[in-house]
Amino acid sequence: MAHLTDLWLARRGRRAALRIVRPYVERTRWRRGSDPGEAWMEPYALGFLTCLVTLVARPVMGGAPGEVLGLVQAEAWAALTGLPAGPVGERVLTFSLAQDPDFTLGMGDALLFHSAHRGSHQGWTPDGLSEQTGAQTVLDLWDSLIGVRIEAGPLRATAP
């Protein structure tokens, strides 16, 4: 059973994740011209988005237990994608245990994106990125990592 403190920490984590990630998700919707829908259930997109939510939320959540972080992942993912949160946890676990290569790649790319996003706000650039820093480089990175995959639509979202 969650304690009141855990619920407060979950709220902080979810709000932080939505504040940082929502503008990028909205950019993808705008570029695509419609809501990507089931494309967010793809292994790559699921790995990318849930990992990015974790990377943003965890630092503001202190020592919250893992199940609280799982709640934040599911709720933030649902708020970002407009899809129900119910199946997210099971799919993340299934892809993770199966070591799905697309899911794992999505998580790795989320680490790269998170580093670039943080760096653009702190004046440094992670290894492997251009010398140019700032918002445009981060937007271009988002587009090249997740944007193009989401814009293409679902490929194998029906089978975990």
C-alpha positions in Angstrom: 0.0 0.0 0.0 1.3 3.4 -1.0 2.0 5.9 1.7 1.0 9.5 1.4 4.6 10.5 0.9 4.9 8.0 -1.9 1.9 9.5 -3.7 3.4 13.0 -3.3 6.7 11.8 -4.7 4.9 10.1 -7.6 3.1 13.4 -8.3 6.4 15.3 -8.3 8.0 12.8 -10.7 5.0 12.7 -13.0 4.8 16.5 -13.2 8.6 16.8 -13.9 8.4 14.2 -16.7 5.4 15.8 -18.3 6.9 19.3 -18.1 10.1 18.1 -19.9 8.8 15.5 -22.3 5.4 16.8 -23.4 6.7 19.6 -25.7 8.7 17.0 -27.7 5.7 14.6 -27.9 3.5 17.5 -29.1 6.1 18.3 -31.7 5.8 14.8 -33.1 2.1 15.1 -33.3 2.4 18.4 -35.1 5.0 17.1 -37.6 2.9 14.0 -38.3 -0.3 16.0 -38.6 -2.3 13.6 -36.4 -2.0 11.6 -33.2 0.4 8.7 -33.7 -1.9 6.4 -31.5 -0.7 2.8 -31.4 2.8 3.8 -32.7 3.6 4.7 -29.1 3.2 0.9 -28.2 6.1 -0.1 -30.5 9.0 -1.6 -28.5 11.4 1.2 -29.5 8.9 4.0 -28.6 7.9 2.3 -25.4 11.5 1.8 -24.3 12.4 5.3 -25.3 9.5 7.1 -23.6 9.4 5.0 -20.4 13.2 5.3 -20.0 13.1 9.1 -20.6 10.3 9.5 -18.1 12.4 7.5 -15.6 15.5 9.6 -16.2 13.5 12.8 -15.6 11.3 11.7 -12.7 13.7 9.7 -10.6 15.9 12.6 -9.4 12.9 14.6 -8.1 11.4 11.5 -6.4 14.1 10.9 -3.8 14.1 7.4 -2.4 10.6 6.4 -3.7 10.2 2.7 -4.0 10.3 1.0 -7.4 6.6 0.4 -7.6 6.0 4.1 -7.3 8.4 4.8 -10.2 6.4 2.2 -12.2 3.2 4.1 -11.4 4.9 7.3 -12.6 6.1 5.6 -15.8 2.6 4.3 -16.6 0.7 7.5 -15.7 3.1 9.8 -17.5 3.2 7.6 -20.6 -0.6 7.6 -20.7 -0.8 11.3 -20.3 1.8 11.8 -23.0 0.4 9.4 -25.5 -3.3 9.6 -24.8 -3.5 5.8 -24.6 -4.6 3.8 -21.6 -2.0 3.1 -18.9 -3.2 -0.4 -18.2 -1.1 -2.5 -20.6 2.1 -0.4 -20.3 3.7 -2.1 -17.3 3.1 -5.6 -18.7 4.6 -4.7 -22.1 7.6 -3.0 -20.5 8.2 -6.1 -18.4 7.7 -8.4 -21.4 10.1 -6.5 -23.7 12.6 -6.1 -20.9 12.7 -9.8 -19.9 12.8 -10.8 -23.6 15.7 -8.4 -24.1 13.8 -7.1 -27.2 16.5 -5.3 -29.3 14.2 -2.5 -30.4 13.1 -1.9 -26.8 16.7 -1.9 -25.6 17.8 0.5 -28.4 14.9 2.8 -27.4 16.2 2.9 -23.9 19.8 3.6 -25.0 18.6 6.4 -27.3 16.6 7.9 -24.4 19.8 8.1 -22.4 21.5 9.9 -25.3 18.6 12.3 -25.7 18.4 13.0 -21.9 22.1 13.8 -21.8 21.7 16.2 -24.8 18.6 17.8 -23.3 20.4 18.4 -20.0 23.5 19.5 -21.7 21.7 22.1 -23.8 20.4 23.7 -20.6 23.8 23.5 -18.9 26.1 24.6 -21.7 27.8 21.4 -22.6 27.3 18.7 -25.3 27.6 14.9 -24.7 30.1 13.0 -26.7 28.9 12.0 -30.2 26.9 15.2 -30.7 27.8 18.3 -32.7 29.6 21.2 -31.1 26.4 23.2 -31.6 24.3 23.2 -28.5 20.9 24.5 -27.7 17.3 23.9 -28.4 17.5 23.3 -32.2 20.1 20.5 -31.8 18.0 18.8 -29.2 14.9 19.1 -31.4 16.8 17.6 -34.3 18.0 14.8 -32.1 14.4 14.1 -30.9 13.3 14.0 -34.5 16.1 11.7 -35.6 15.7 9.2 -32.7 12.0 8.9 -31.9 10.2 11.4 -34.2 10.9 9.5 -37.5 9.8 6.2 -36.0 6.6 7.5 -34.6 5.8 9.4 -37.8 6.1 6.2 -39.7 3.3 4.6 -37.7 3.0 1.3 -35.9 4.9 -1.6 -37.3 4.5 -4.5 -34.8 2.5 -2.9 -31.9 0.0 -5.7 -31.9 2.4 -8.4 -30.6 4.5 -7.9 -27.4 
